[in-house]
Amino acid sequence: MHSVSKVNTGALIKKRLIITVSVAITATVICVFFYYLMSMNVSHTHVYFLFTILVSFLVLTYMILWILSADKKYSRVVKISKRCYFICLLIGILFFSMLQALIISGSFSDEDADVDALIILGAGLINSTPSLILASRLNAAIRYAEMREDVIIVVTGGLGQGQVITEAEAMARYLIARGIDESLILKEEKSTNSHENIRFAMEVMKENGINPEDINVAVVTNDFHLYRAKLIAEKAGFNTFGIAAETPGFHRKVIYHFREAFSLVNQWLFR
């Protein structure tokens, strides 16, 4: 009877091991696929890659505990480990919720603020035309400029892969075509990310005789990005306000809010 029990336990462990290995192989293939897309600079795939890595880790950790629970010898260890697993999972969910609360709390626009300059952060081009996200930022800047016609507008962004004009140039053309005075537009054409957008924008302003410490500046970006963008600008030395552009499409809101949580942690840890 005892030997039969051992055989049954061994068979159960083997069955669970096969399932776990199959899941691990599937997860690896999916992760490699998204990593390849990310290396090809396909839009948003780094978000899916991070999400797949996270979910794979959680699922495989639990499945290892699932395998061990088939063996009575490890039942106490598995019981304690499962409790720790779910406690850590709960802490992770609470921490992620806290990050989202910060992102949402910082997404409100200071449209009534009296600022002297706007810095529009880049968000990519599609065939030399501002992407939908970038167009929403440009439109938010235009709405503010209509109320304050003498405001300086700094457009930011360098030459992207496969592009023939810089992001800043495309943004300037978009603004001019919609009635913004070209003499009020300053172009920062070297940056590749939000930190560089703001740092190089400060350099451009100084080159044009504007002392950033003597004026109020509003960072123009999408609502999900505004909290972190203001942190970056304040750290750079600006007297900072924020102009929030509405993020078009519910699915984009979900994707960008998810991604922004990781970016915010990166900001705290490494910036």
C-alpha positions, 0 to 999 in steps of 0.5 A, a space after each residue: 500500500 505504501 509503495 502504491 502511494 509512492 507510485 501515485 505521488 511520483 506520477 502526480 509530480 511527473 505530471 505537474 512537472 511536464 505541465 510546468 515545463 510546458 508553461 515555462 517553454 511557452 512563456 520563454 517563447 512569448 518573452 523572446 518574441 516581445 524582446 525581438 519586437 522591442 529590439 525592432 522598436 515596435 511601438 509599446 512592445 517593451 510594455 508587453 515584454 515587461 508584463 510577460 516577464 512579470 506574469 511568467 515569474 509569478 506563474 512559474 513560482 507558483 507552479 514550482 510550489 504546486 509541484 512540491 506540494 504533491 510530495 508530503 515531504 515538502 508540505 510544510 515548506 510549501 505551506 509557508 512559501 505559499 503564504 509568503 508568496 501571497 503576502 508578497 503578491 498583495 504588497 506588490 498590488 498595493 504598491 502598484 496601486 499607490 503608484 497609479 494613485 500618484 500618477 493620477 493625482 499628478 495628471 491635472 493641468 495647471 491651465 490657469 497658471 501664468 507661465 512664460 514658456 511651454 516645453 512640449 515633450 516629444 512622443 514620436 513621429 509617424 512618417 515625419 508626422 506627429 503621432 496621435 499622442 504627440 498631436 494631443 500634446 501639441 493641441 494642448 499647447 495651442 489651446 494654452 497659446 491662444 490664451 497667452 499669445 506671447 508665450 515661448 514654446 520649446 519643441 523637443 526631440 531629435 532625429 529618430 530612426 528612419 526619420 528624415 526630420 527631427 521630432 522638434 522640426 515636425 512639431 514646429 511645422 505642426 504649430 506653425 500650420 495652426 497659426 502659432 507665430 514662428 518667432 515664438 518657437 524654439 527647437 531642441 533637436 538633440 534629445 531622445 528621452 524625457 530627461 534629455 527633452 528637459 535638460 536640452 530645452 534649458 540649454 536652448 533657452 539659455 542660448 536664446 537669452 532666457 534665464 529659466 530660473 527667472 520665469 515660470 515654465 509649463 511642461 506639456 505632456 499627456 496626463 499619465 506622464 505629467 507627474 513624472 515630467 514635473 518631477 524631472 523639470 523641478 529637479 532640472 531647476 525649473 519653476 514648474 507647472 504642467 499642461 496635461 493633454 488627454 490621452 486618446 483611446 482607452 486602450 492607450 490609457 491602460 498601456 501607458 499607465 501600466 508602463 508609467 508605473 515602471 518608469 516612475 520606479 526607474 526615476 526614483 531608483 536610478 535618476 
